[in-house]
Every structure is written in structure tokens, then in C-alpha cells.
Amino acid sequence: MSDSPKTKGFRATERIEGQGGGPGRGGPMGGGMVAQKAMNFGPSARRLVARLRPERTRAIGVVGLGLVSVVLMSLGPRILGHATDLVFAGLFGKRLPAGLTQAEAVQALRARGQDKLADTLSGMKHVVPGQGVDFTAVGHVLLWVLAIYAVASLLGWLQGFLLNGVVQNTVRAMRQDVEDKINRLPLGYFDSSPRGELLSRVTNDIDNISQSLQQTMSQLLTSLMTVVAVLAMMLWISPLLALIALVSVPVSIYVTRAIMKRSQGQYVAQWRTTGQLNGQIEEAFSGHALVKVFNRTEEVERRFAEQNEQLYRVSFGAQFVSGLIMPAMMFIGNLNYVVIAVVGALRVSSGALTLGEVQAFVQYTRQFTQPLTTVASMMNLLQSGVASAERVFELLDADEEPADPPASADAAPGRGEVAFEHVSFSYDHDRPLIEDLSLVARPGQTVAIVGPTGAGKTTLVNLVMRFYDVDGGRITVDGVDITTIPRAELRGRIGMVLQDTWLFGGTIRDNIAYGRPGASEEDVLAAARATFVDRFVHSLPEGYDTVIDEDGSNLSAGERQLVTIARAFLTDPALLILDEATSSVDTRTELLVQQAMAALRSDRTSFVIAHRLSTIRDADLILVMEDGAIVEQGSHEELLAAEGAYARLYQSQFAGATT
């Protein structure tokens, strides 16, 4: 039963207790999806990094450990270069005549016309003519290198340990923020968002953010610090070779940016399409029985195949385009390596550099290009994570319900008098639904609301519950404007039973007690007996401890309805709202439940929305609604005598029974 405008396509109250969809879902066989507008990569990435601020102490520790580790790792090649110089000096010195100094050996080589060897010898250190390799000195150098690398590795492990805490605490806080945000969002947001799409943001996107941060932060930090440290060492060894190495940096940045610009949009589309596919799958599973009944399996499979194919295309495009970064960076790095190797060899032959220095520089070249390549290879993960962050930030930035006013003495519980004073409301401002509606429901009255689908019946109770706020006029409960009452306090006075049941995975006892936390066992059993839940519970193997499936499939539709009615009984509300509450029970049970409800409604205001007019004959006041307006009101007998809209509805329902 839907009383919202057709553009809404779904009752807001069903979002609270039902399993329905919303605009954009379109039922089990179709529906549009929420459009996504991609934000810029830079602002989204900065906003994601800003969420690490609460973990700044650990983050500083991560940076400090990484810095020390990188410095130690950067010293390794320079010290190994010294070991190479010792070995090369020993091999070269062994070929020279003993008893000469290094300077005398250089002069002797020049005298024989061996200028190249003389230049090389003049640039070498630790050469003793006639003496071979000093393996003791080489061993000491290697032990130093081993110790440095061991300490650097230990610090790297500690860095990873701290970083894991930073990332997981940040993601945990983000999940909590999303949960809090969902509780502050107005019902209209859920009406306009496919449920699977929302679930995808809360689960898939946040998990992807976690994985992206975990895999990229450590490597990005280490890589950037490595570039700086290695560049310093390269400048120390040879400014000329360092300048050659630096030429590759702007080229790499240009190539990376060009590829990223194309792949970022693909990643946004990938996660948007993932959310759409999740929404479609959830919709098909929820409406599985309906799909089978109407033989629409092939169409559902076709739509799934189309959406799956679309996800394949955008995912392939995102991974392929982003995957071009690393091969491009490796190509640039290899070209740079070749140039440095050639120039370095010429510098050794001229005596400007030692062989160990060139060897160290070649290692630094690899260490310099490797972080750039690593950063480039991480871009696909980083872009994917930022794309997911954009979607989560869109949820966090959604407009919230207006803040509740502080509780006041004027908002104390009363007897449940409800008054609509010149109320106007519309879901779509271009299509008014309710205009200048006024009515008063006295304490103890049972007010029945009837009318055709789309007349606005459920909208009235949505407004009383403040699922939506009125556009004009006001609604009062016991003389107090409901906008001045905190929503939780207002809804705590109201008991509501919907046509579409909502039960969670738990025992029957737990589902009944959900209506009033802390209720005693006696109160729960009393509510169950009053609503005749007790009658069928004893036929179950575990009685009240019987565990209900999440969709309540192990209970009949009528039994599920009785449990929700018992839940409302337990709340002992001042105001009772029954939206086709007995539509799923058999005729005999309906009569028994109506008797129990008559006792419950004593001295309480009750709104009963009904299509079966036989269930509201005894109502104190019957409101007949059409197009958001009350066209008739009165008792059952008065409205029949008037031979108006109510009489036509009544006759249309019972015409078949009288022929």
C-alpha cells in the first residue's frame, strides 16, 4: 500500500520496517541508479590524508622510523663502493712493482706512454704497489654493511607495525562516522538511494580505502624519502651524474600525470558501477520469489549480464590504463641507467671517479628510479582508493536532518491528542500533495484513514512520526509543536505496526523485546499473550527461544505480523499507528487481535490506515482522503448515509459478495 506520490514510488515507513526499495530501485525488475559526479583527485586525496590527523603521533613515528631506515639503506651502496675500491686497489697494486709510492707508479706509467692507466691509478685510493687485496679490511666493511641493513630492516618492520595501527584506526573511525551519519540522514535520502548502492559505499568502498592506504602509504612514504636521500648521496659522489639522473624526473612526472588523468575517471566509473551492480543483485535476491512467479528470470539474467559486462569494461580500462605507468617508468629508468653507465665509465677512465664510486652511483641510480617506479605502480591502487573515498565523502556530506531542539518540560508525555493545523506538504515541490489540511484526533479516539492508493494516507502518519517535516502549518501532540520535541522522544511515545513486517536475526523473545529495551520477562510474555503470539509459539520446538531467520522465513506471514504487533504492545505508547497491521493474518486471528487492540487503544489516540473497510467500522472517526485532502469525515454510519466517496469505496469492496 503506497500513499506517497508516484514519483516517490515507495512508502517512507516501509523503509523503517519493510524490505522495500526506493526511488531509483524501481522494483525487482528495474530502476535507475544514483548518478555520481566525480570530485577532483587532489582535494579528495588531501581530505583522505587529513583523516589521519587523530593518529598524528603514530604517524610522526612512522615518518621518523622510515627516515632513519632510508638513510641507513642509502649508506649501504656507498660503503659497498668502498669495499669495491679496496678489492680493485689490491688487484691493481699487485701488478705494480713493490717499493714504489702511488705517485711514483703514476709517473712510471706516464713515462711508458700508458696515460689512461696512469689517470685511473691517480684517481684511486688505498693502492699500495706490490700489495694484494686486504681481505681483513674488506671483511670489516662487509660486516658494517650487514649491520646497517639489519638495523634498517628492523626499523622498517617497526614502521609497518605502527602504520598498520594508523590505517586501521583511521578506517575504524571512518566506519563509525558513516554509521553516525546514516542515523542522522533524513528518510528522503534512503528513499532516493538504492539500498545495494548504499551498502556498497558502507562496505566495499571503505574496505577498498583500507586496502589502498595499507598498501600505498608505507611504500609511498619510503619511496619519497628514498628519492631525497639517494639524490643527496648522488650529488655527493658526482653532481654531473646526478644532473643526468634528474633529467628523468620531469619526464616521469609528465608521463605519470598524463596516464593518471585518463585512468582516474575510469576508477570512479568502476566503483560507481560496482555499487550499481550490488544494488541490482540485492534487488533481484530480495525479489527472488517475485521474479520466479512472473517468469522474469531471463530478463534479470540479461540485465545482470549487461551490468556485469559494463563493470568488466570499466574495470579493464582502469587497470589497463593505470597499468601503463610502470612499464613506461621502467623504460625511462633503463634509458637513464644506460646513459649513466656510459658517462660513469668515461669518468673512471679519466680518474675523476673511482670504480667503487661509479658502482655505488649505479646502485643509487637503481634506488632512485625504483621508488619512482614504485610510486607509479602504486598510482592505480591510490586512484582506486581515492575514488572510493569520493563516494564515502559524498555520503558524509549529504544533507542531514535538522538538529533536534533540547528537551523541555513542555514536551512531557501526555494523553496523545494530535492536531493538524493548516498543514501543507509535498515530496516534490512541483507537485503538491497535502494543502491546508486540518484535523484533531482526541485522546482515546480511533481515527481510521481510508482512500485510494496515493491519496496521502501513509504520508499523514509519516508527518506525525517526523519522518518528514511539514512545508507549512504545524502538527501538535498534546498541544506541543512536534518540531520542538526531540525526534527520539516523540517517537518513543508512538507505537507503530506496518503492513510489511521487519524482524531481525534473533529469538522471538528478542524480537518482541525490541520494542522496549530492558522489558521484563513478564512484560514480554504479557504482550505475547495479548496479541496471541503465545498461541503459536508453543508449537515451535524452542518456544520463545526459537531463532528467526533475518527474513523471518521460518515463520508464516501472519505469525511474523503477530510478532510485530506484540512488539508495539510492549511499548505501551500514548499514540498508536496501525498501517494495515492485520492484513497478513487470517480472519479468526484478525478478530482476536482487534479485540486485543481495542483494550490497547483505551485512552490512547489511534490512527488506523486500512483498505479493508470491514476492519474500521467501529472507528470513532473515519477520514476519507483523495489527492492529499480530506474529502469526508464521520462515523461509519454517517458516511454511508452521505452516499459519498466512502460509500462508493464500501460498495466497491462488498459488491462482489452481494452478487
C-alpha positions as CSV (number, residue, x, y, z in Angstrom):
1,M,0.0,0.0,0.0
2,S,1.7,3.2,-1.2
3,D,0.4,6.6,-0.5
4,S,3.3,8.7,-1.5
5,P,3.3,10.4,-4.9
6,K,4.0,8.0,-7.7
7,T,7.3,9.8,-8.2
8,K,8.4,8.6,-4.9
9,G,7.4,5.0,-5.7
10,F,7.8,3.8,-2.2
11,R,6.4,4.4,1.3
12,A,8.8,6.0,3.7
13,T,7.6,4.0,6.6
14,E,8.4,0.8,4.8
15,R,12.0,1.9,4.8
16,I,11.8,1.6,8.6
17,E,10.3,-1.8,9.0
18,G,9.8,-3.1,5.5
19,Q,12.1,-4.6,2.9
20,G,11.2,-2.3,0.0
21,G,13.3,-0.2,-2.2
22,G,13.0,3.4,-3.1
23,P,13.1,5.7,-6.0
24,G,15.9,4.6,-8.2
25,R,15.3,1.0,-7.3
26,G,12.2,0.6,-9.4
27,G,11.2,-2.8,-8.0
28,P,12.7,-6.2,-8.7
29,M,12.8,-5.7,-12.5
30,G,14.3,-2.3,-13.0
31,G,15.1,1.2,-11.8
32,G,17.6,3.9,-12.3
33,M,20.8,4.3,-10.3
34,V,22.1,7.3,-8.3
35,A,24.2,9.4,-10.6
36,Q,27.8,10.1,-9.4
37,K,29.8,13.2,-10.1
38,A,33.5,12.6,-9.6
39,M,35.4,15.0,-7.5
40,N,38.9,16.1,-8.2
41,F,41.7,13.7,-7.3
42,G,43.7,16.3,-5.3
43,P,41.1,17.6,-2.9
44,S,39.8,14.1,-2.3
45,A,43.3,12.7,-1.6
46,R,44.0,15.6,0.8
47,R,40.8,15.1,2.6
48,L,41.6,11.4,3.0
49,V,45.1,12.2,4.4
50,A,43.5,14.8,6.7
51,R,41.6,12.0,8.4
52,L,44.9,10.7,9.7
53,R,45.3,13.7,12.0
54,P,44.0,11.9,15.1
55,E,46.8,9.4,14.6
56,R,49.5,12.2,14.2
57,T,51.7,10.8,17.0
58,R,52.0,7.4,15.5
59,A,52.2,9.0,12.0
60,I,55.2,11.0,13.1
61,G,56.7,7.8,14.5
62,V,56.1,6.1,11.1
63,V,57.9,9.0,9.3
64,G,60.8,9.1,11.8
65,L,61.4,5.3,11.6
66,G,61.1,5.4,7.8
67,L,63.6,8.3,7.6
68,V,66.2,6.6,9.7
69,S,65.7,3.3,7.8
70,V,66.0,5.1,4.4
71,V,69.2,6.9,5.5
72,L,70.8,3.7,6.6
73,M,69.8,1.9,3.4
74,S,71.2,4.8,1.4
75,L,74.6,4.5,3.2
76,G,74.9,0.8,2.1
77,P,75.9,1.3,-1.5
78,R,78.4,4.0,-0.6
79,I,80.1,1.7,1.9
80,L,80.0,-1.2,-0.5
81,G,81.6,1.0,-3.0
82,H,84.5,1.4,-0.6
83,A,84.8,-2.4,-0.4
84,T,85.0,-2.5,-4.2
85,D,87.7,0.1,-4.1
86,L,89.7,-2.0,-1.7
87,V,89.4,-5.1,-3.9
88,F,90.2,-3.2,-7.1
89,A,93.1,-1.3,-5.4
90,G,94.5,-4.7,-4.3
91,L,94.3,-6.2,-7.7
92,F,95.8,-3.1,-9.3
93,G,98.5,-2.8,-6.7
94,K,99.6,-6.4,-7.1
95,R,100.6,-5.7,-10.7
96,L,102.8,-2.8,-9.8
97,P,106.4,-3.0,-8.7
98,A,106.9,-3.2,-4.9
99,G,108.7,-0.4,-3.1
100,L,107.2,2.4,-5.2
101,T,104.8,5.0,-3.9
102,Q,101.5,5.6,-5.7
103,A,102.8,8.8,-7.2
104,E,106.0,7.2,-8.4
105,A,103.9,4.4,-10.0
106,V,101.8,7.0,-11.8
107,Q,104.9,8.7,-13.2
108,A,106.3,5.4,-14.3
109,L,103.1,4.6,-16.3
110,R,103.2,8.0,-18.0
111,A,106.8,7.5,-18.9
112,R,105.9,4.3,-20.7
113,G,103.0,6.1,-22.5
114,Q,100.2,4.4,-20.5
115,D,98.4,7.7,-19.8
116,K,94.9,6.0,-19.4
117,L,96.2,3.6,-16.7
118,A,98.0,6.5,-15.1
119,D,94.9,8.6,-14.9
120,T,92.9,5.7,-13.5
121,L,95.6,5.0,-10.9
122,S,95.8,8.7,-9.9
123,G,92.1,8.7,-9.1
124,M,92.3,5.5,-6.9
125,K,92.7,5.4,-3.2
126,H,94.3,2.8,-0.9
127,V,96.7,1.5,-3.6
128,V,100.0,0.0,-2.3
129,P,102.2,-1.1,-5.2
130,G,103.2,-4.7,-4.8
131,Q,100.5,-5.5,-2.2
132,G,97.3,-7.5,-2.9
133,V,93.8,-7.4,-1.6
134,D,93.4,-6.6,2.1
135,F,90.7,-9.1,2.9
136,T,90.5,-8.2,6.5
137,A,89.6,-4.6,5.7
138,V,87.1,-5.8,3.1
139,G,85.5,-8.1,5.7
140,H,85.2,-5.3,8.2
141,V,83.4,-3.2,5.5
142,L,81.0,-6.0,4.7
143,L,80.2,-6.6,8.4
144,W,79.4,-2.9,8.7
145,V,77.1,-3.1,5.7
146,L,75.4,-6.2,7.1
147,A,74.8,-4.4,10.4
148,I,73.4,-1.3,8.7
149,Y,71.0,-3.4,6.5
150,A,69.8,-5.4,9.6
151,V,69.1,-2.3,11.6
152,A,67.3,-0.7,8.6
153,S,65.2,-3.8,8.1
154,L,64.2,-3.8,11.8
155,L,63.2,-0.2,11.7
156,G,61.2,-0.9,8.5
157,W,59.3,-3.6,10.4
158,L,58.5,-1.3,13.3
159,Q,57.4,1.3,10.8
160,G,55.0,-1.2,9.2
161,F,53.7,-2.2,12.6
162,L,52.9,1.5,13.5
163,L,51.5,2.2,10.1
164,N,49.1,-0.7,10.4
165,G,47.7,0.8,13.6
166,V,47.4,4.2,11.9
167,V,45.4,2.9,8.9
168,Q,43.1,0.6,10.9
169,N,42.3,3.2,13.5
170,T,41.6,5.7,10.7
171,V,39.3,3.3,8.8
172,R,37.6,2.3,12.1
173,A,36.8,6.0,12.7
174,M,35.6,6.4,9.2
175,R,33.2,3.4,9.6
176,Q,31.9,5.0,12.8
177,D,31.4,8.3,11.1
178,V,29.5,6.7,8.3
179,E,27.3,4.8,10.9
180,D,26.6,8.0,12.8
181,K,25.9,9.8,9.5
182,I,23.3,7.2,8.4
183,N,21.5,7.7,11.7
184,R,21.4,11.5,11.0
185,L,20.2,11.3,7.4
186,P,16.6,12.1,6.6
187,L,14.3,9.3,5.4
188,G,14.2,11.0,2.0
189,Y,17.9,10.2,1.4
190,F,17.1,6.5,1.7
191,D,14.0,6.9,-0.5
192,S,16.2,8.3,-3.2
193,S,19.1,5.9,-2.9
194,P,19.2,2.2,-3.9
195,R,19.9,0.0,-0.9
196,G,22.6,-2.0,-2.6
197,E,24.3,1.2,-3.7
198,L,24.3,2.5,-0.1
199,L,25.6,-0.9,1.2
200,S,28.4,-0.8,-1.4
201,R,29.6,2.5,-0.1
202,V,29.5,1.4,3.5
203,T,31.2,-1.9,2.9
204,N,33.1,-2.3,-0.4
205,D,34.3,1.3,-0.7
206,I,35.5,1.5,2.9
207,D,37.3,-1.8,2.6
208,N,38.9,-0.6,-0.6
209,I,40.1,2.6,1.2
210,S,41.6,0.4,3.9
211,Q,43.5,-1.8,1.5
212,S,44.7,1.1,-0.6
213,L,46.0,3.0,2.4
214,Q,47.7,-0.1,3.8
215,Q,49.4,-1.0,0.6
216,T,50.4,2.5,-0.6
217,M,51.2,4.6,2.5
218,S,54.3,2.7,3.6
219,Q,55.7,2.4,0.1
220,L,54.9,6.0,-0.9
221,L,56.5,7.4,2.3
222,T,59.5,5.2,1.9
223,S,59.8,5.8,-1.8
224,L,59.7,9.6,-1.4
225,M,62.2,9.7,1.4
226,T,64.4,7.3,-0.6
227,V,64.4,9.6,-3.6
228,V,65.6,12.5,-1.4
229,A,68.2,10.5,0.5
230,V,69.6,8.9,-2.7
231,L,69.7,12.2,-4.5
232,A,71.8,13.6,-1.7
233,M,74.2,10.7,-2.0
234,M,74.4,11.1,-5.8
235,L,75.2,14.8,-5.5
236,W,77.9,13.9,-3.0
237,I,79.5,11.4,-5.4
238,S,79.1,13.3,-8.7
239,P,77.0,16.4,-9.4
240,L,77.3,15.7,-13.2
241,L,75.9,12.2,-13.0
242,A,73.2,13.4,-10.5
243,L,72.1,16.0,-13.1
244,I,71.8,13.3,-15.7
245,A,69.7,11.2,-13.4
246,L,67.5,14.2,-12.6
247,V,66.6,14.6,-16.2
248,S,64.3,11.5,-15.9
249,V,62.3,13.0,-13.1
250,P,60.2,15.6,-15.1
251,V,59.8,13.1,-17.9
252,S,58.5,10.5,-15.5
253,I,56.1,13.1,-13.8
254,Y,54.8,14.2,-17.2
255,V,54.1,10.6,-18.3
256,T,52.6,9.6,-15.0
257,R,50.2,12.6,-14.9
258,A,49.1,12.0,-18.5
259,I,48.2,8.4,-17.7
260,M,46.6,9.2,-14.3
261,K,44.4,11.9,-15.9
262,R,42.8,9.2,-18.1
263,S,42.7,6.4,-15.5
264,Q,41.1,8.4,-12.6
265,G,37.7,8.7,-14.4
266,Q,37.8,5.0,-15.1
267,Y,38.3,4.2,-11.4
268,V,35.4,6.4,-10.4
269,A,33.2,4.7,-13.0
270,Q,34.5,1.3,-11.8
271,W,33.3,1.8,-8.2
272,R,30.1,3.5,-9.3
273,T,29.3,0.6,-11.5
274,T,30.2,-1.8,-8.6
275,G,27.6,-0.1,-6.4
276,Q,25.0,-0.3,-9.2
277,L,25.7,-4.0,-9.7
278,N,25.4,-4.6,-6.0
279,G,22.1,-2.7,-5.9
280,Q,20.8,-4.8,-8.8
281,I,21.9,-8.1,-7.2
282,E,20.4,-7.2,-3.8
283,E,17.2,-6.2,-5.6
284,A,17.0,-9.5,-7.5
285,F,17.7,-11.6,-4.4
286,S,15.1,-9.7,-2.3
287,G,12.5,-10.1,-5.0
288,H,13.6,-13.7,-6.0
289,A,10.1,-15.1,-5.4
290,L,8.5,-12.4,-7.5
291,V,11.0,-12.9,-10.3
292,K,10.1,-16.6,-10.4
293,V,6.4,-16.0,-10.2
294,F,6.4,-13.7,-13.2
295,N,8.9,-15.8,-15.2
296,R,11.3,-12.9,-15.4
297,T,14.5,-14.9,-14.7
298,E,15.8,-14.4,-18.2
299,E,15.4,-10.7,-18.1
300,V,17.1,-10.5,-14.7
301,E,20.0,-12.6,-16.0
302,R,20.2,-10.3,-19.1
303,R,20.3,-7.2,-17.0
304,F,22.9,-8.7,-14.7
305,A,25.0,-9.7,-17.8
306,E,24.8,-6.2,-19.2
307,Q,25.8,-4.6,-15.9
308,N,28.5,-7.2,-15.3
309,E,29.8,-6.5,-18.8
310,Q,29.8,-2.8,-18.1
311,L,31.7,-3.4,-14.9
312,Y,34.2,-5.6,-16.8
313,R,34.8,-2.8,-19.4
314,V,35.4,0.0,-16.9
315,S,37.5,-2.2,-14.6
316,F,39.6,-3.4,-17.5
317,G,40.0,0.1,-18.8
318,A,41.0,1.4,-15.3
319,Q,43.5,-1.4,-14.7
320,F,44.9,-1.3,-18.3
321,V,45.4,2.5,-18.5
322,S,46.8,2.7,-15.0
323,G,49.0,-0.4,-15.6
324,L,50.8,1.5,-18.4
325,I,52.5,3.7,-15.8
326,M,55.0,1.1,-14.5
327,P,56.3,-0.1,-18.0
328,A,56.7,3.5,-19.0
329,M,58.7,4.3,-15.9
330,M,60.8,1.2,-16.3
331,F,61.6,2.2,-19.9
332,I,62.6,5.7,-18.8
333,G,64.7,4.3,-15.9
334,N,66.5,1.9,-18.2
335,L,67.4,4.7,-20.7
336,N,68.7,6.7,-17.8
337,Y,70.7,3.8,-16.5
338,V,72.5,3.3,-19.8
339,V,73.5,6.9,-20.1
340,I,74.9,7.0,-16.5
341,A,76.8,3.7,-17.1
342,V,78.5,5.1,-20.2
343,V,79.3,8.5,-18.7
344,G,80.4,6.9,-15.4
345,A,82.9,4.6,-17.3
346,L,84.4,7.6,-19.0
347,R,84.8,9.4,-15.7
348,V,86.6,6.3,-14.2
349,S,88.9,6.1,-17.1
350,S,89.8,9.8,-16.7
351,G,90.4,9.4,-13.0
352,A,87.7,11.7,-12.0
353,L,85.8,8.9,-10.1
354,T,86.8,5.6,-8.6
355,L,85.3,2.3,-9.7
356,G,83.7,2.0,-6.3
357,E,82.1,5.4,-6.6
358,V,80.7,4.6,-10.0
359,Q,79.4,1.2,-8.8
360,A,77.7,3.0,-5.8
361,F,76.3,5.6,-8.2
362,V,74.9,2.9,-10.5
363,Q,73.2,1.3,-7.4
364,Y,71.9,4.7,-6.4
365,T,70.5,5.1,-9.9
366,R,68.5,2.0,-9.4
367,Q,67.5,3.1,-6.0
368,F,66.5,6.5,-7.5
369,T,64.4,5.1,-10.3
370,Q,62.9,2.2,-8.3
371,P,61.0,4.5,-5.9
372,L,59.7,6.5,-8.8
373,T,58.6,3.3,-10.5
374,T,57.1,2.1,-7.2
375,V,55.1,5.3,-6.8
376,A,53.9,5.0,-10.4
377,S,52.9,1.4,-9.8
378,M,51.0,2.4,-6.7
379,M,49.0,5.0,-8.6
380,N,46.4,2.5,-9.7
381,L,45.8,1.5,-6.0
382,L,45.9,5.1,-4.9
383,Q,43.4,6.2,-7.6
384,S,41.1,3.3,-6.7
385,G,41.2,4.2,-3.0
386,V,40.6,7.9,-3.7
387,A,37.7,7.0,-6.0
388,S,36.2,5.0,-3.2
389,A,36.9,7.9,-0.7
390,E,35.0,10.3,-3.0
391,R,31.9,8.0,-2.8
392,V,32.2,7.8,1.0
393,F,32.7,11.6,1.3
394,E,29.6,12.1,-0.8
395,L,27.7,10.1,1.8
396,L,29.3,12.0,4.7
397,D,28.5,15.3,3.0
398,A,24.8,14.5,2.4
399,D,22.3,16.9,4.0
400,E,21.2,15.8,7.4
401,E,18.0,16.1,9.4
402,P,17.7,19.5,11.2
403,A,19.1,19.3,14.7
404,D,16.8,18.3,17.5
405,P,15.8,21.0,19.9
406,P,16.8,20.4,23.6
407,A,14.2,18.6,25.7
408,S,11.9,20.8,27.7
409,A,9.3,20.5,30.4
410,D,6.6,21.4,27.8
411,A,7.4,18.1,25.9
412,A,6.4,15.9,28.8
413,P,4.3,12.8,27.8
414,G,0.5,13.4,27.6
415,R,-2.6,11.5,26.6
416,G,-1.9,11.6,22.9
417,E,-4.1,14.4,21.4
418,V,-2.9,15.0,17.8
419,A,-3.8,18.2,15.8
420,F,-3.0,19.1,12.2
421,E,-3.2,22.8,11.8
422,H,-3.3,24.0,8.1
423,V,-0.6,21.5,7.2
424,S,0.9,21.6,3.7
425,F,3.4,19.0,2.4
426,S,4.8,17.7,-0.8
427,Y,7.6,15.2,-1.7
428,D,8.2,17.1,-4.9
429,H,7.8,20.9,-4.7
430,D,6.5,21.0,-8.2
431,R,3.7,18.5,-7.3
432,P,1.8,19.5,-4.1
433,L,0.3,16.6,-2.2
434,I,-1.3,17.9,1.0
435,E,-2.5,21.5,1.2
436,D,-4.1,23.3,4.1
437,L,-5.2,20.2,6.0
438,S,-6.6,20.5,9.5
439,L,-7.9,17.8,11.8
440,V,-7.9,16.9,15.5
441,A,-7.6,13.4,17.0
442,R,-8.8,13.4,20.6
443,P,-7.3,11.1,23.3
444,G,-8.9,7.7,23.2
445,Q,-10.2,8.2,19.7
446,T,-9.6,5.7,17.0
447,V,-9.1,7.6,13.7
448,A,-9.3,5.5,10.6
449,I,-7.8,6.8,7.4
450,V,-9.1,5.4,4.1
451,G,-8.9,6.3,0.5
452,P,-7.4,5.1,-2.8
453,T,-3.7,4.4,-3.3
454,G,-1.7,7.6,-3.5
455,A,-4.2,9.7,-1.6
456,G,-1.7,10.5,1.2
457,K,-2.8,8.2,4.0
458,T,0.6,7.0,5.0
459,T,2.0,10.5,4.4
460,L,-0.1,11.7,7.4
461,V,1.5,9.3,9.8
462,N,4.9,9.9,8.3
463,L,4.5,13.6,9.2
464,V,3.3,12.7,12.8
465,M,6.5,10.5,13.2
466,R,8.6,13.3,11.7
467,F,10.0,11.0,9.1
468,Y,9.4,14.2,7.0
469,D,8.8,17.7,8.2
470,V,5.8,19.8,7.0
471,D,6.3,22.5,4.5
472,G,3.6,24.7,6.1
473,G,1.4,24.8,9.1
474,R,2.2,22.7,12.1
475,I,1.3,19.4,13.9
476,T,0.9,19.3,17.7
477,V,0.9,16.4,20.2
478,D,-0.9,17.4,23.4
479,G,-0.7,21.0,22.3
480,V,3.1,21.0,21.7
481,D,4.5,21.6,18.2
482,I,6.3,18.3,17.3
483,T,9.2,20.3,15.8
484,T,10.1,21.4,19.3
485,I,10.2,17.8,20.6
486,P,13.4,15.7,20.1
487,R,12.7,13.0,17.5
488,A,13.7,10.2,19.8
489,E,11.4,11.4,22.5
490,L,8.5,11.9,20.0
491,R,8.9,8.5,18.5
492,G,9.2,7.0,22.0
493,R,5.6,8.0,22.6
494,I,4.4,6.2,19.4
495,G,3.8,2.6,18.7
496,M,3.8,1.6,15.0
497,V,2.8,-1.6,13.2
498,L,3.3,-1.8,9.5
499,Q,1.9,-4.0,6.8
500,D,5.4,-5.1,5.8
501,T,7.0,-6.8,8.8
502,W,10.6,-6.3,9.9
503,L,12.3,-9.0,12.0
504,F,16.0,-9.3,12.7
505,G,18.0,-12.5,13.2
506,G,17.4,-13.5,16.8
507,T,14.9,-15.2,19.0
508,I,11.2,-14.5,19.1
509,R,11.6,-13.2,22.6
510,D,14.3,-10.7,21.4
511,N,12.2,-9.5,18.6
512,I,9.3,-8.7,20.9
513,A,11.6,-7.1,23.5
514,Y,13.0,-4.9,20.7
515,G,10.0,-2.6,21.3
516,R,11.2,-1.7,24.9
517,P,14.8,-2.3,25.9
518,G,15.0,-3.6,29.4
519,A,11.5,-5.0,29.5
520,S,11.0,-7.8,32.0
521,E,10.2,-11.4,31.0
522,E,6.7,-11.0,32.4
523,D,6.1,-7.9,30.2
524,V,7.2,-9.7,27.1
525,L,5.0,-12.7,27.8
526,A,2.1,-10.5,28.6
527,A,2.4,-8.7,25.3
528,A,2.8,-12.1,23.5
529,R,-0.4,-13.4,25.1
530,A,-2.3,-10.2,24.4
531,T,-1.5,-10.5,20.7
532,F,-1.9,-14.3,20.5
533,V,1.7,-14.9,19.7
534,D,1.7,-17.2,22.7
535,R,-0.8,-19.4,20.8
536,F,1.6,-20.4,18.0
537,V,4.9,-20.1,19.9
538,H,4.2,-23.3,21.9
539,S,4.0,-25.3,18.7
540,L,7.6,-24.4,17.9
541,P,10.5,-26.7,19.1
542,E,12.3,-24.0,21.1
543,G,9.3,-21.9,22.0
544,Y,10.2,-18.2,22.7
545,D,13.9,-19.1,22.1
546,T,13.2,-20.1,18.5
547,V,15.7,-18.2,16.4
548,I,14.1,-16.3,13.5
549,D,16.0,-16.0,10.2
550,E,16.9,-12.5,9.1
551,D,14.0,-12.5,6.7
552,G,11.7,-14.4,9.0
553,S,11.3,-17.3,6.5
554,N,10.8,-19.9,9.2
555,L,7.5,-18.1,10.3
556,S,4.4,-17.6,8.3
557,A,3.4,-14.1,7.2
558,G,0.7,-14.0,9.8
559,E,3.0,-15.2,12.6
560,R,5.5,-12.5,11.6
561,Q,2.8,-9.9,11.7
562,L,1.7,-11.0,15.2
563,V,5.3,-10.7,16.5
564,T,5.5,-7.1,15.2
565,I,2.1,-6.3,16.9
566,A,3.4,-7.8,20.1
567,R,6.4,-5.5,19.8
568,A,4.1,-2.5,19.6
569,F,2.0,-3.7,22.5
570,L,5.2,-3.8,24.7
571,T,6.0,-0.1,24.1
572,D,2.8,0.9,25.9
573,P,2.5,4.0,23.6
574,A,0.5,7.2,24.0
575,L,-0.2,7.1,20.3
576,L,-0.7,4.0,18.2
577,I,-0.3,3.8,14.4
578,L,-1.6,0.7,12.6
579,D,-0.8,0.6,8.9
580,E,-2.8,-2.4,7.5
581,A,-1.4,-4.2,10.6
582,T,-3.7,-7.2,10.3
583,S,-3.6,-7.7,6.5
584,S,-1.4,-10.8,6.8
585,V,-3.4,-12.7,9.4
586,D,-6.3,-15.0,9.0
587,T,-9.9,-13.8,9.7
588,R,-10.2,-15.5,13.1
589,T,-6.9,-14.2,14.3
590,E,-7.8,-10.8,13.0
591,L,-10.9,-10.7,15.1
592,L,-8.9,-11.8,18.2
593,V,-6.2,-9.2,17.5
594,Q,-8.8,-6.4,17.0
595,Q,-10.2,-7.3,20.4
596,A,-6.8,-7.0,22.0
597,M,-6.2,-3.8,20.2
598,A,-9.4,-2.4,21.5
599,A,-8.1,-2.8,25.0
600,L,-4.7,-1.3,24.0
601,R,-6.4,1.7,22.4
602,S,-8.2,2.6,25.6
603,D,-7.3,6.2,26.5
604,R,-4.9,6.4,23.6
605,T,-5.1,8.1,20.2
606,S,-5.0,5.5,17.4
607,F,-4.5,6.1,13.7
608,V,-5.6,3.1,11.6
609,I,-4.8,3.0,7.9
610,A,-7.0,0.4,6.2
611,H,-8.0,-0.8,2.8
612,R,-10.4,-3.4,4.1
613,L,-13.3,-1.2,5.4
614,S,-14.8,-4.0,7.4
615,T,-11.9,-3.6,9.9
616,I,-12.7,0.0,10.8
617,R,-16.5,0.0,11.2
618,D,-16.1,0.7,14.9
619,A,-13.7,3.6,14.5
620,D,-14.7,6.8,16.3
621,L,-13.7,8.9,13.3
622,I,-13.2,7.9,9.7
623,L,-11.3,10.2,7.4
624,V,-11.6,9.7,3.6
625,M,-8.7,11.1,1.7
626,E,-8.3,11.8,-2.0
627,D,-5.3,13.6,-3.6
628,G,-3.9,14.7,-0.2
629,A,-7.2,16.2,1.0
630,I,-9.8,15.0,3.5
631,V,-13.0,14.9,1.4
632,E,-15.2,13.3,4.0
633,Q,-15.1,12.5,7.8
634,G,-17.5,11.0,10.2
635,S,-18.6,7.6,11.6
636,H,-19.2,4.5,9.5
637,E,-23.0,5.0,9.6
638,E,-22.8,8.7,8.8
639,L,-20.6,8.3,5.9
640,L,-22.7,5.5,4.4
641,A,-25.8,7.7,4.8
642,A,-24.0,10.5,3.0
643,E,-23.6,8.3,-0.1
644,G,-20.3,10.0,-1.0
645,A,-16.7,8.8,-1.5
646,Y,-16.8,6.4,1.5
647,A,-20.0,4.8,0.4
648,R,-18.6,4.2,-3.1
649,L,-15.4,2.6,-1.6
650,Y,-17.5,0.4,0.7
651,Q,-19.9,-0.7,-2.1
652,S,-17.0,-1.5,-4.4
653,Q,-15.5,-3.8,-1.8
654,F,-18.7,-5.6,-1.0
655,A,-20.4,-5.6,-4.4
656,G,-18.8,-9.0,-5.2
657,A,-20.0,-10.5,-2.0
658,T,-23.6,-9.5,-2.6
659,T,-23.9,-10.7,-6.2
